[in-house]
Amino acid sequence: MVRELALAGARVLVSRYEELGEEITPVDFVCSRALGELKKFLNWAGSERVAARQVVLWTGGRDVEEIRKIRGWGWREPVSIPHSLQRFLLIALGSKRNSKRHSGTYSESRSSCSLQNCSTWNVFHY
């Protein structure tokens, strides 16, 4: 993914997310695919220890509405993954408290960091 998107300054870490903390912050995005304990993952990502600004979840269509009910994140509309059967990307902005650990400004509707323009990339694949 890093090569395909030509992400400069990206780090790919192969680790259990529970083992990662302040050594990876600040984190603009945390990405996950096929993860069963989403509430636990989102609590970790939104914690002061990690303070992820946004999460990107690759999920199936059956789970979209249930995930969007999880509080503490500002969920965007699901993005359909082309050439897949009911697979979506769910992107959510973190809480305001997480923005204090990042440079730039925080906005409820849009982050100052986009997928193409981030100061720090930490890519997690589980």
TORPA-702352 format. One record per atom (N, C-alpha, C, O): x negated, y, z. Coordinates in steps of 0.001 Angstrom, whole numbers, plus 500000, padded with zeros to 6 digits. Atoms other than C-alpha are relative to their C-alpha. Layout:
N
XYZ...
This chain:
126
499168498818500000500000500000500000499124501244500000499407502196499273500877498833499918497199502419500877499353500283498646499314501431498204500616499809501323495432501852497544501032500434498970500783501350498187498961499697500989498658501935495523500469501442500102500699502093499083499543498619499785499725505260497052498858500996500047499089502201500145501203499154499961496141506609497068500009500918501224499845502133501105499932499234498765496410507695500696498598500267500535497890499336500920501321499625499485493294509576501770500036500008501524501019500439502125500100499972498539492170509141505366500878498993500710501126499132501908499108500993499390494418506126505976499198498934500721498096498576500306500565501142499284493621503416508500501055498910500037502210499166500375499105501146499895495176499968508294499520499187501186498363498769501229500347500748498804495224498182511629500806498714500046502028498733499898499326501278499844496026494517512035499925499672501483498889499248501995499953500153498552497120494242515640501441499918500439502350500297499701498664499946499414500100493723517857500241501444500438499388502053501082499781498594499695501709497108518253499946500289501494499544501381501897499998499782498547502055496657522023498595500249500541498438500832501615501379499840499557498251496630522274499412501355499620498311501697500051500509498719500477497879500036520616500632501142500781501793501072501183499484498853499255498252503369522349499285501274499607499199501616498427500589498681500218496435506660522736498837500013499017498548501053498424501136500033500929493464505511520640500415500211498549499558500471497704499538499812501374495620505806517504500707501334499788501056501664498654499244498754500137497301509149518200499104501134499527497896501069499751498588499851500351498340511450516745500368499135498799499531498864497939499505500862501069500440509300514425501125500722499277502120501105499892498945499382500793502464510824511617501099499001499665502282499320499787499048501037500371504146507600510496499598498671500618498411498363500724500213501402499635504527504079511888500951499212499117502139499524499043499198500794500925505760501477509411500128498574500510499197498021501094499784501366499567507271498101510124500890499276499008501784499866498400499191500853500861508705495219508118500273498700500742499370498127501351499606501285499424510604492174509385499625499893501476498983498932501902500283499978498567510349493069513043501304499781500750502277500499500519498766500378499320512919491490515367500399500884501165501591501110501375499689499221498795512692493651518488499885501493499703498969502160500183500100498610500438513412497049516959500112501007501134499391502004501142499877499036498895514535498779520155498689500109500767498265501206501131501285500001499299511301497753521865498942500734499170498166501524499708500942499338500898509274498889518844500232501509499975499279502284500052499697498570500051511068502247518662499696500682501330499260501833501343500385499448498694510599502794522413498496500210500065498026501234500561501461499884500042506881502146521935499590501180499117498783502014499527500376498947500949506655504447518886500335501383500537499596502337500291499577498710499474508520507241520680499428500343501360499670501434501877500554499758498665506640506914523960498941501104499969498376501399498916501045498977499919504274509641525153498636499420499657497760500134499170501270500671500282501458507112524779499682499979498509498518500086498122500202500108501444501964506846521004500485501258499284499785501786498420499424498760500535504198509822520100500060500030498473499642501008497854499862500029501458504912508758516511500971501077499550502035501255500143499151498935500522506371511594514519501167499444499195502280499964499262498956500629500802508321509345512147499776498498499977498654498017500135500099501440500216509090505671511709500605499681498636501549500328498184499481500493501263509641503842508444500221498506500195499277497758500453499649501403499804511462500518508712500467499399498683501315499975498002499544500761501164511841498015505875500956498968500563500557498110501350498989500861499384515072496202506654501037499521498988501129500032497872498914500515500830517959494229505228501264500820500167501451501498501177498771499214500004521314495766504391500918499718501171501617500620501633499127500342498869523122493904507190499615500746501270500461500948502142500476499384498767521001495680509816500015501524499992499824502145501038500130498547500141521106499261508522500865500768501001500345501601501742499109499221499133524146500550510426499691499794501485499778500733502275500329500280498598523152498846513684498732500748500416498667501292501518501247499285499701519645500336513533500265501495500127499715502148501014499732498559499980521008503814512808500739500454501254500820501651501528499331499663498738522952503662516080499009500182501147499372500715502195501009499890498941519717503523518101499685501468500233499318502195499310500169498581499629519382506828519943498523500375500141497653499519500303501341499479499815516315509036520200499266500281498698498151500802498711500606499794501303515590509184516480501019500659499078502214500375499170499140499352500987517014511355513697499943499226498697499030499423497896500013500904501153517918508795511021500422500705498725501430501411498701499637499521501339517938509788507361500864498949499321501038497847499841499221500962500774520116508114504758499076498874499529497921499133499189500823501130500457518858504612503805499557500189498548500291500738497726500545499950501355516661504386500704499969498571499464499293497706500022499949501329500603517409501388498493498660499673499353498083500507498655501254500435500604514322499412497471500329499413498631501086498447498538499687500460501355514401498940493682499672498517499801498699498005500354500187501404500383514701495387492313500033499059501204499398498004501186499856500879498837515611493941495713501481499781500270502328500560499833498624500276499614518760492392497082500230500499501416499799499871502384499619499456498696520043494553499914498812500261500929498882499943502116501141499586499183516630495799501142499929501517499968500134502148498931499998498554499873516262499339502415498812500469500828498259499722501635500911499308499106513783501761503917500850500928500853501662501695500335499360499062499083515082503553506988498901500878500565497911500386501107500993499033499526513172506688507897500657500843501073501782501318500914499454499219498895513648508492511181498951500952500532497767500623500605500858499033499328512196511600512758500044499722501483501090499378502033500079500216498563511003511257516330500582501149500786501085502122500224499457498973499114512052513305519310499104501232500013497950501166499589500762498756499923510913516893519881498777499850500885497751500483500638501154500148499098508633515765522697498791499444499261497657499732499642501108500539500765506534513881520144499301501051499169498116500910498868500600498979500850505945517008518082498911500762500731498052501360500082501020499286499238503837518485520902498624499389499825497620500073500028501281500677500162501107515920520192499436500196498595498328499742498307500411499821501388500880516967516522499829501481499706500462502334500328500102498618500450499740520114514819501162500292499064501819499369498584498898499641500881502260522029512741501272500207500794501262500200502025498736499740499347505880522679513477500932498818499842500756497975498962499016501074500034508788520378514152501329500579499567501701501671499996498675499582500437512149520670512450500943498821500126500580497697499778499011501069499855515283518659513213500305499333498657500473498115498598499573500553501267516087518220509534498844499501499133499042498652498264501111500396500858512617517846508042498690500206500740498492501236501384501309499905499363509129517199509332499075500831499132499285500940497924500984499262500777506188519360508298499056499055499275498223499497498484500839501016500638504526516120507193500878499161499086501895498627499527499258500844500923505770514315504095499178498754499706498012498673500095500732501221500328504813510881502792498771500292499147497789499553499217501123499699500876502496512531500263498954500896500658497814500937500194500900499007499437500904515143502555499949499873501514500713500535502217500138500190498561499836513996506010498575500250500428497632499973499687501341499780499468496918514989508168499388498703500495498171498532500420500495501258499449496619511522509713500891498865499536502116498966499597499234501176500392497671508139508397499554498825500838498364498515500895500232501273499346497909505051510523501071499065499464502259499289499700499045500904500625499544502190508660499962498685500743498913498050500851499889501258499280500775499205510640500858499066499190501907499462498683499211501006500705501992496040508999500087498772500913499062498193501273499813501116499082503461493306511197500591498833499267500828497784499865
